[in-house]
Amino acid sequence: MPKREPRSDETRDKLLAAARAAMRNAHAPYSNFKVGAALLTTTGEIFAGCNVENASYGMTNCAERTAIFSAVASLGPKMEIAAIAIVNDHNAPCAPCGACRQVIYEFGPKAVVHFLGAKFLGRKSWKTMPITELLPEGFRLK
């Protein structure tokens, strides 16, 4: 039976560390905004990714999708996301973009997303939300 992501600070911190490590490899010469993401599968494996920009900006790929595509390439299309964490090098709020929310939902309709939220009472705070709150009425053909 697949493991489910424990909603613990330890798991979140492990994913954030992996996301920070991946962020260092980002290719962001145009925006100078490096992003890293790390996901935990329901079977307990971690995959990381970074944003990869392109001079033809529409060809740019977000860190979240890079991590997800890497997991699919390694494990196949039945891979399921339990949790994903996103960081950036500007310490800025960083919820996933709409395209990434849809891809997260495709491979993890029960996924938990960890990201830096906006300032709350003068300090940054980590948010943890289910993908269904970030993407209500997500689209799936399954």
C-alpha positions in Angstrom: 0.0 0.0 0.0 1.4 3.4 -0.9 2.6 5.7 1.8 0.9 9.0 2.4 2.8 12.2 3.2 2.9 12.8 6.9 1.9 16.4 7.5 5.0 17.1 9.6 7.4 19.9 9.8 10.2 17.4 9.3 8.9 16.3 5.9 8.3 19.9 4.8 11.8 20.9 5.9 13.3 17.9 4.0 11.5 18.9 0.9 12.4 22.6 1.3 16.1 21.6 1.6 15.9 19.6 -1.6 14.1 22.4 -3.3 16.8 24.9 -2.2 19.5 22.6 -3.5 17.8 22.3 -6.9 17.3 26.1 -7.0 21.0 26.6 -7.1 21.0 24.9 -10.6 18.3 27.1 -12.1 18.9 28.7 -15.4 17.4 32.2 -15.0 19.5 34.7 -17.0 16.5 36.8 -18.1 14.4 37.1 -14.9 17.2 36.6 -12.4 14.6 34.8 -10.3 15.8 31.3 -9.4 13.1 28.8 -8.3 13.5 25.3 -6.9 10.9 22.6 -6.2 11.0 19.2 -4.6 8.2 16.6 -4.5 7.5 13.6 -2.5 5.7 10.7 -4.1 3.2 8.5 -2.4 5.9 5.8 -2.4 8.3 8.0 -0.5 10.7 9.1 -3.3 11.9 12.7 -3.6 12.4 14.4 -7.0 13.6 18.0 -7.4 13.6 20.5 -10.2 14.5 24.1 -11.0 13.2 26.7 -13.4 14.9 26.7 -16.9 14.4 29.9 -18.8 14.8 30.3 -22.6 15.4 33.3 -24.8 12.0 32.4 -26.3 10.3 33.0 -23.0 7.3 30.8 -23.7 9.7 27.9 -23.8 10.6 28.5 -20.1 9.8 25.7 -17.7 8.9 26.2 -14.0 10.7 24.3 -11.2 7.5 22.5 -10.2 6.9 21.1 -13.7 10.6 20.2 -14.0 10.4 18.1 -10.8 7.1 16.5 -11.8 8.4 15.6 -15.3 11.6 14.2 -13.9 9.5 12.0 -11.5 7.3 10.8 -14.4 10.4 10.1 -16.6 11.8 8.0 -13.8 8.7 6.3 -12.4 6.1 6.4 -15.2 2.8 8.1 -15.6 1.2 6.4 -12.6 3.5 8.3 -10.2 1.5 10.2 -7.6 2.5 13.3 -5.7 2.0 13.4 -2.0 3.6 16.8 -1.4 5.6 19.5 -3.1 7.6 22.4 -1.8 8.6 25.5 -3.7 11.4 28.1 -2.9 13.0 31.0 -4.6 16.2 33.0 -4.2 14.4 36.3 -3.5 12.6 35.1 -0.3 9.4 36.2 -2.1 5.9 34.7 -1.8 5.9 31.8 -4.3 2.7 29.9 -4.8 2.7 27.8 -7.9 1.5 29.4 -11.2 -1.7 28.3 -12.7 -0.1 25.9 -15.2 1.9 24.2 -12.4 -1.2 23.9 -10.2 -2.9 22.0 -13.0 0.1 19.7 -13.5 0.4 19.1 -9.7 -3.3 18.2 -9.7 -3.0 15.8 -12.6 -0.4 13.8 -10.7 -1.5 14.5 -7.1 -5.1 15.4 -6.6 -4.6 14.9 -2.9 -1.2 16.6 -2.8 -0.1 19.1 -0.2 1.8 22.2 -1.4 4.3 24.0 0.8 5.3 27.6 -0.3 6.3 30.9 1.2 3.3 33.1 1.7 3.0 36.9 1.8 4.1 38.8 4.9 1.9 38.2 8.0 2.4 40.6 10.8 5.7 41.8 9.3 7.3 38.4 8.8 7.2 35.8 6.1 5.3 32.6 6.8 5.3 29.2 5.2 1.9 28.1 3.9 0.8 24.5 3.6 -2.3 24.0 1.5 -4.0 21.1 -0.4 -3.8 21.5 -4.1 -7.6 21.5 -4.2 -7.6 24.8 -2.4 -5.0 26.3 -4.8 -6.9 24.9 -7.8 -10.6 24.5 -7.0 -12.4 22.4 -9.6 -9.1 21.1 -11.1 -9.4 19.3 -14.5 -8.9 15.6 -14.8 -10.1 13.0 -17.3 -9.9 10.2 -14.8 
